[in-house]
């Protein structure tokens, strides 16, 4: 799996955001600024997970305390971090053995899948919160679909990952079905 398309799509989206977008609400709760802070942190964590550089960035559970303010350099720093993330996962050693992300030890290929899941779902969160469109590339969508559909609807199994599944009609697109199973309402609008 190549993380470049998902990382590149997120970086391209970040470059379109304005200061006026930062206070907008997102479908995953909180503001665009808070979600950007989360994306900036998870990018570092999953880069370190690829490099097996285990420490504070890979040991912090998701949902922990996040800074209230974006670093002033986020517009250049975060796309560079996303490039670094994609590059780190091109090393064959990144895919070997186990690593850690979010304070959880897991097989390295699973960590890569979780990273893609975070990028794809949060790119949609940011896009829809700011009136933009986002449809992931086919390979990223396939990886996220397999991961998301593998999580049972049981609230205990979804704790810290996703909200309860959202019902959608038979005419929903593949991506809308994935979003819905991940606990996002594909019809959500800012």
C-alpha positions in Angstrom: 0.0 0.0 0.0 1.3 3.4 -1.0 0.5 6.2 1.6 1.4 8.9 -0.9 -2.1 9.4 -2.4 -3.8 9.8 0.9 -1.0 12.0 2.3 -0.9 14.1 -0.9 -4.7 14.6 -0.9 -4.6 15.8 2.7 -1.6 18.1 2.0 -3.5 19.6 -1.1 -6.6 20.1 1.0 -4.5 21.9 3.8 -3.1 24.3 1.2 -6.7 25.5 0.3 -7.7 26.4 3.9 -8.0 30.0 4.9 -8.0 31.6 8.4 -11.8 31.9 8.0 -12.0 28.1 8.0 -10.3 27.5 11.3 -13.3 28.1 13.6 -15.7 26.1 11.5 -17.2 23.0 13.1 -16.3 19.5 11.8 -18.4 16.4 11.6 -16.1 14.6 14.0 -16.6 17.3 16.7 -14.5 20.3 17.4 -13.2 22.9 15.1 -11.1 22.8 11.9 -8.2 24.2 13.9 -8.4 21.4 16.5 -8.7 18.8 13.8 -5.6 20.3 12.0 -3.7 20.0 15.3 -4.7 16.4 15.5 -3.7 15.7 11.9 -0.3 17.4 12.6 0.3 15.2 15.6 -0.9 11.9 14.1 1.3 12.5 11.0 4.4 12.7 13.3 3.3 9.7 15.3 2.7 7.4 12.2 6.0 8.6 10.7 7.8 7.6 13.9 5.8 4.3 13.9 7.1 3.6 10.4 10.7 4.2 11.5 10.2 2.2 14.8 11.2 5.4 16.6 9.0 4.5 19.6 8.6 7.1 22.3 6.3 10.0 23.3 4.9 10.5 19.9 3.9 6.9 19.5 2.9 6.2 23.1 0.2 9.0 23.5 -3.3 7.5 23.2 -5.7 9.2 20.8 -8.0 11.7 22.2 -5.4 13.0 24.6 -4.9 16.7 25.4 -4.3 18.7 22.2 -2.9 22.2 22.1 -5.6 24.8 21.5 -3.6 26.7 18.9 -2.0 25.6 15.6 1.7 26.4 15.3 2.1 29.5 13.1 4.0 27.5 10.5 1.2 24.8 10.0 0.6 25.8 6.4 4.1 24.7 5.4 5.0 22.4 8.3 2.0 20.0 8.1 2.3 19.4 4.3 6.0 18.7 4.8 5.1 16.3 7.6 2.7 14.5 5.3 5.4 14.1 2.7 7.7 12.7 5.4 5.0 10.3 6.5 4.5 8.9 2.9 8.3 8.7 2.4 8.8 6.8 5.7 6.4 4.1 4.7 8.3 3.5 1.4 11.1 1.8 3.4 10.5 -2.0 3.4 11.6 -2.1 7.0 8.6 0.0 8.0 6.3 -2.9 7.1 8.2 -5.5 9.1 7.5 -6.6 12.6 5.6 -4.6 15.2 5.4 -1.0 16.0 3.4 1.4 18.2 0.9 4.1 17.5 -1.6 5.8 19.8 0.0 3.8 22.7 -1.0 0.5 21.2 1.5 -2.1 20.0 0.4 -3.5 16.6 1.7 -5.1 13.5 3.4 -2.6 11.2 1.1 -3.2 8.3 -1.9 -2.5 10.5 -0.3 0.8 11.7 0.0 1.8 8.0 -3.6 1.0 7.4 -4.7 3.0 10.5 -2.6 5.9 9.2 -4.4 5.8 5.8 -7.7 5.5 7.6 -7.0 8.7 9.6 -5.9 10.6 6.6 -8.9 9.6 4.4 -11.6 10.1 7.1 -10.1 13.4 8.4 -9.6 14.7 4.9 -13.3 14.2 4.4 -14.0 15.8 7.8 -12.0 18.9 6.8 -13.4 19.0 3.3 -17.0 18.9 4.3 -16.5 21.3 7.2 -15.1 23.9 4.8 -17.4 23.3 1.8 -14.9 21.4 -0.3 -15.1 18.0 -1.9 -13.0 15.0 -1.1 -13.1 11.5 -2.7 -10.1 9.3 -1.9 -8.1 7.3 -4.5 -9.2 3.7 -5.1 -6.3 2.0 -3.2 -6.7 4.2 -0.1 -10.5 3.7 -0.2 -10.1 -0.1 -0.5 -7.7 -0.2 2.5 -10.0 2.1 4.6 -13.1 0.1 3.6 -11.5 -3.2 4.7 -10.4 -1.7 8.0 -13.6 0.1 8.8 -15.9 -2.8 7.8 -13.7 -5.1 10.0 -14.8 -3.2 13.1 -18.0 -4.6 14.5 -20.9 -2.4 15.4 -20.5 -3.3 19.1 -19.8 0.0 21.0 -17.0 -1.6 23.0 -15.1 -2.7 19.8 -15.5 0.8 18.4 -14.4 2.7 21.5 -11.8 5.3 20.5 -12.1 4.4 16.8 -15.5 5.3 15.5 -19.0 6.3 16.5 -22.0 4.1 16.0 -22.7 3.3 12.3 -25.0 5.7 10.5 -27.7 4.2 8.3 -27.5 5.1 4.6 -29.7 4.2 1.6 -29.0 1.6 -1.0 -28.0 4.3 -3.4 -25.1 5.5 -1.2 -21.7 5.4 -2.9 -19.0 3.1 -1.7 -17.2 6.0 0.1 -20.5 7.1 1.7 -21.0 3.5 3.0 -17.5 3.5 4.5 -18.1 6.9 6.1 -21.4 5.7 7.5 -19.8 2.6 9.0 -17.1 4.8 10.5 -19.8 6.7 12.3 -19.9 9.7 10.0 -23.1 10.9 8.4 -22.3 11.3 4.7 -25.1 13.9 4.5 -23.4 16.2 7.1 -23.0 19.8 6.0 -21.4 22.7 7.7 
